[in-house]
Amino acid sequence: MKIVTQADRSFLPSLKKVVSRGQATGASVEKTVRSILQAVERGGDKAVLRYTKQFDKVSLKPDAVRVTPEEINNAYFHIRKDEGDALRLAAKRITAFHERQRTKTWMYQDNDATLGQVVTPIDAIGVYVPGGKAVYPSSVLMCAIPAKVAGVRRVVMVTPPQKGPINPYLLVAADIAGVSEIYRIGGVQAVAALAYGTKAIPKVDKIVGPGNIYVATAKRLLYGTVGIDMIAGPSELLVVADDEANPVHVAADLLCEAEHDEDAQVFLVTTSERLAKDVSKLIEQQLKGLQREKIASKAIARHSVAFVVTTMDEAIDVANQIAPEHLALSVDNPFDYLEQIRHAGALFLGRYTPPAVADYVAGPNHVLPTGGSARFFSALSVNDYVKVSNIVHYTKQELAKVKDPLIRLAHIEGFDAHAKSAQSRFS
């Protein structure tokens, strides 16, 4: 882990590099994604299956794309009871948290005018679940359960096909979460199918869930054709630690995030150079023997930095500049700093709140903004699965009270028809 102190000339350049880490899509990636999107829009299922064979090395027929109820039922026989219980516990806690996010239709009276907003769920959403180097049943729960809480009727899941059956943990998680349809399709072609619709995969209104750079680029390019939650990049964790923080815990937390993939970003901001050095040594020790040691070690080597500052206020300022996906405060009184933190996807407060607890069983959503986008994006929530429409109702008497300023504003903007539409009620 690279360590830089405020006195180092490299401090500000290192910080600037981290702050600007938001992944810029390469021209070649975007070109590839555009060609796949166009092919699926024109060719439908044939294009989807062609790319599935090309990229996933799996040959499918259109009638085999959708996972059957029998496959879902059989998945339960391939996991242990305690594993199923763990998934159900996580689902229960995720549901409880997201039920508190529900917003209702509301109205109020302004004299004889009725104003308000009506809240309605989106009709159909698509959940993208990555395949690749890990299995993410927790992401299935995190994406699908808020949709069900919001009242979405059709929840569709897509995930890259395997040469054998789909991972049983994904199928069980989808069943527990109330997913309506599951398709063994992944990559850009899956995102395109969800956005445009094919004969085998009817279109949805919004696509959520994490994916690689190709999936993220596809979502970005399709925004407008379909809604999206956010454009997710590699996983991130920033730990703010004071002099009393336990370096063993800090190192373990950083590795927790680093093991996601080689591009994962982990940062430490501390008031103690001694702690930074201890954490760096302990990371090397704790790496040994991890199942994903190679992945985590590459992430640490490529994308880990420890910033040493003088005060906790400076540490929080650095954290705000970085705007991480996950922000852990390893301090005794974390709530004292809560109001100072402006930008973070999720906050883990105190010595005994490892990020892993929120990844699985705490309840808050773990689909979070990355790459500094916590400055303007929020964690996935029930709000991502509803639409809000404004309500306006005026009586003739109430319209009369505002008719003259309405007409004046219409004339200012040069819209005579606007003015006449109001005047016509009094002709």
N, C-alpha and C positions, 0 to 999 in steps of 0.2 A: 504494500500500500504506500502510495506516494504521500509524504508529509510535507506541508508547507506552512510556515509561520508568517505572521503579519510583517515581520522584519525582512522576509525574503523578497527579492525582486520578482520572483515568480508567483507571488501570492495573487496579485490582481489579474495577471494573465491566466493563471490556473482557474480562478473564480470565473472570469469572463468566459472561458472555454466551457465550463460546466453550465453556466447560465444560458449559453447559446446552444446547448446540446440538442435542442429540438430537431428531430431527424428530418433533414431535407431529402425528399424523394429524388433519387437519381433519374436522369432523363431516360435511361434504358429501362428502368423499372416501370415508369409511367407509360412508356411506349408499349411494353409487353402487356401491361394491364389493359390499356385501351383496346388493343387488338383482340384480347380475350372477351372483353365486354361487348364489343361490336359483333363478334362471332356468335356469342350466345343470344344476343338480341335478335339476330337474323336467323340463326339455325336452331335455336331452342334446345331440346333434349339431345339431338345429335351432336351439337357442339359441346354440350356439357359432358357427355359420355366420352367424346373424343379427347378432351383435355384431361378427364379423369384417368383414362388409359395412359396418356402421355406423361402426366406428372405423378400420379399415384400408383401407376403400374397395376391397376385393377380394371378388368373388363366387366362392365355391367350392361344389362339390358334394361330398357325403360321400366319394365314392370318389377325390377329388383331394386330400384333406387330407394323406395320407401321401406322402412323397417316395419315388420309385421308385429301384431300383438303377441304372437307366439314367441318371437325372438325376445320381446321385452319380458314376457313371463319367464322364459327360460333363463334370462340373465340372473334372476334371483337365486337360481341353483348354483351359480358360479361365484358367489360371494359368501363370506361367512356371516353368521347372524350378527355378531358384534359390529361388523362393518356396516351392515344395513341399519343397525341401531344408531351408529354414529352419524350416518347420513340423515336419518329421520330426526335426530336431535338437532343437527345443524339446520335442517329445514324448518323445524319448529321455532328456533331462535331467530332465524332470518325472517320468517313470517311475522313474528311478534314485533320485531323492530320496524319492519316496513308498514305494518298496519297503522303505526303511529304517524306515518307520513301522509295518510289519506287526506285529500282535500275535497270538500263538498261544494256543490252549487250554492251560491250565496246571492242575496239581493238586499237592497235597501231603498227606502223612499226618500226622494228629494222633492218635497212638496207633492205635486201630482205626477212626478216622473218616477218610474221604477228603473233602477240601474243595478247591474250585477254581473255575474259570470256563471256560466253553466260548464261543469266539468264532466267530460265524457271520455271513456277509454278508447284507445286506438283499436280498430277492428282486428288487425292481424300483425303480429311481430315475428321477426326471424331472429333466432339466437345462433350465433356462430360459436362453435366450440372447437378450439384448435386440436389438432392431432399432434404430430411431430414427436418431440423428445419427452413429453410428459402427458399424463392423463389428468383432466381437470373436472371431475364430477362436482367440485365445489363451485366452479364457474357456471355450471348448468343451473345449480340451485340459485346462485346470486343473480342470474339473468332472468330466469323463468318465474321465480316466486314473486318478485315485485310486479310482474306483468299480471299474474293471477290475482294478486291483491288489488291491483288497479281495476280489474274487471275485463281484461283483454280476453276475448272469446277464443281466438285461434293463436296458439303459441307454437311456432314451428322451430325445430332444431335441425341444424345441418352440422355434420362433422366428417372429416376426411375418412374415406373407406380404408379398411385394412384388408389384407389378403385372406384373413379369416373373419370371424364375426366381429362386430363392433364391441369395444371394451364393455364388459358387463356393468362396471361401475357407472359409466355414462348413461347406460340405458336405465338402470335402477334409479339414478338421480333424476333423470328426465321424468320417469314415471311418478316418483314421489312429488316432484315439483308441478305436475299437472300439464306437461307438454302434450300438445294435441297430435303432432305429426313429427316423425323423425326421418331424415333423409341421409343416406350414406354418400354425401357429396361434400367436398371441401374446396379450399382455394378460391381464387377469383371467380371460377365458374359457378361456385355455390352462391357467392354474393350476387353475381349477375342473375342467376336463376331466381333468387328471392326478389330481386328488384324488378325484373322484367316479367317474370312468370313464364313457365313452360307448360307443356301438356302434363308432365309428370309432377311438377312442383308449382302450384299456384302462387302468384305473387303475394307479397306482404306489404305493409305500409311503412314499416320501420325495421332496421337491422341493428342489433346490439351485439356486444361481445367482443373480446380481444382476438387478435390474429397477427400474423407476421406482416412484414412491410408490404407485401403484395395485397393481402386482405385489407390492410389499413388504407392503401392507396385506392383500391377498388371502392371502398366505402366513401372516401373523399370525392372521387370522381362521380359517384352515383347520387351524391347528396342533391336533392331537388327532385330526382326521379323517385327517390325513397328517402325517408327520414333516417338519421343515424344518431347514435348516442354520443360518440366522441371518436377522435382518431388516436388510437392507442399506440404507444411505442414500447420500448423495452421497460421491464420492471425497474423500480427505483426505491431506495431507502436512504434517508438521511437521519443520522442519529446526532442529536445535540446532547452532549454529556458534560457534566461539571467535574470538578476535581475528585469528587467522592464516588464517581460512577465505577461500577465493577467492570474491569476490562474483559473479563471472561464472558459476561453477559453481552457486552457491546459487540465483541468479535462474533459471538454466536448469532446475534441478530443480523449483522451485516452478511454473514454467510447464508443465512436464511433467505435473503433476497438474491444473493449472487448465484445460488444454485438454479435459478429459473432458466437462464440461458447465458451464452457467452457475451451478449450485449447488455446484460443487466448492469445497472449503475448503482454504486453504493458509496456513500459519503459520510464522513465523520466531521463534526464541528465541535471543538472542545476548547476549554480554557486551560487545559493541561497538556503540555508537550510530552510529559512522562506517560500520561494515559494513551496518547496517540501512538507512542512507540510500543507500549505494552500491547495495545490492540493489534498493531501490525504484526508483532511476533506471534501472538496467540492465533491470529487468522491462519498463519502458516502451519501452526501445530494442529488446529482444529480441522483444517482441510483434509488431513491424512485420514483415509478410511471412509470418507463420505462416498455414498453411492454415485453422486454426481461430482466427484472431485475434479475431474478434468474440466467440466463446464464451469464450476465455481472458480477454479484457479485462473482460468482464462478471463473471466469477468473481473476478478480482482486485479489481475495484471493490466488489463486494458482500461478499466473504467472506475478505479477506486482512488479517492483522494481524501486525505485528512487535513482539515484546515484548523490551525491553532490560532486562537484569538485571545484577547486580554480579558474581556468581560462577557458575562452572559448576554447583556444587551447586544453586543457585537455579534455574538453567536446567533441570536435570533434574527438579526439583520441579515446575516449571510444566508440563513435558512430561507428567509423571505425572498431574497434575490434568486435563490435556486428554485424555489417553488416546487418541492418534491412531490412525488406520488404518495409516498409514506414518510411521515415525520415522527420520529420517536424522541421524547424528552426524557432522558435518563437523569432525572433530578429528584430531590426530595419533595419539593412543593411545586409540581408542574402547573397547577391551576393558576399560580401567580403570574405565569407567562402567557396564559391563554389569550388574553386580549391583545398581546403584541404580535401574535402570529396571524398573518394575513393570507398567506398562500400555502396551502397543502391539501392534497387529496383526502388524507386521513391522518388523524393524530393519535399517537399511542403515548399515554401519559403515565409517568412514574417508573420505578425500578422493576415492577413486576407485571408489565404489560408488553409481552413480546409480540411483534407483528403477527406471528403465526396464529395467535388467539383470534384475531380479527379475520384472518384468511379463512377460518373454518367455523368457529362456533360462537363468536361473540354476537353476531346478528347484523351489524352494519355491513353495507355492501363493499366488496373488495374489487369491484370494477371501477377504476379510478383514473383521473387524468394524469398523463405522463409528459415528459419532455418540457416541463415548465408551464404546461397548459393549465395547471391548477390556478394560475392567475385569472382564468376566465371560464374554466369548466368545473363542474361539480361531480361528486361521486354519483354513480348510477343510483336511481331512486324511483319510487312510484311515479314521481312527476314526469319521468321520461316515457311513461306509458299512457299518459292522458293528454287530451287537448282541452284548451280553455277558450270558450267563445263568449264574447261580451253580450250582455243583455241590455237593450234600451227600449223603454216604453214611455211615450208621452201622451197625455191627454191634449185636447185642443186648447184648453185653458193654459196649460203649462207651456205648450209650444208658443202661444201668443206672447208669453213673457220673454222669450229668448229670440223671437223672430227678427227683430231689428238688428241686434249684434250679429246674428247668423248671416243675414243678408249683407251687412257691411263687410264681414270677413270673406264672404264669397266674392264680392266685388273686388276686394283687395287682391285676391288671387286670380281674378279674371274669369271666374266660372259663373256666367249668368244663369246657366241651367240649374246650378245649385240653389241660387237665390229664388228662381221661379218655382222650384219644387216646393220650397217652403211657402212662398206667396200663394201658390195654387190652393192651399188649404183654407185660405181666407177670402177667396174671390167670390 
